[in-house]
């Protein structure tokens, strides 16, 4: 299993064997794709999971996810496919630093529900599907364990 998943649109892409990216100016994203014989100039722009690669005059949007981001995205998709109440649970232990919703709020799919700090990084917990907030099980400043209930949507 690789530590990163690369997608162009909704399609997973497997990098061609033997090819690698060499950045000559990391700050500007200037580099080349090479297999050791052929060198193709490339411009890489972006941050986080959302990137754009300009190659041979064509700008291609690319999503790069770590194994954790991939698992979370798959879990969100699976949760969105089910109807009825959805229990949003902590995927890792941490400290709730902010709650962005209140009971009764209508939220869209992907809306920020709360923020959990774990390993010195703030992770935004998002709604797996649209719904109404019917219960909030945590408050800012509260520590949570993996699997702890955070928010219930209907």
ABEGO torsion letter per residue (X at the ends): XBABBBBBEABBBBBBBGBBBBBABAAAGBBBBBAGABBBBBBBBEBEABBBBBBGGBBBBBBBBBAAAAAAAAAAAAAAABBEBBBBBBABBEBBABBABBBGBBBBBGBBABBBBBGGBBBBBBBABBEBBABBABBBGBBBBBGBBABBBX
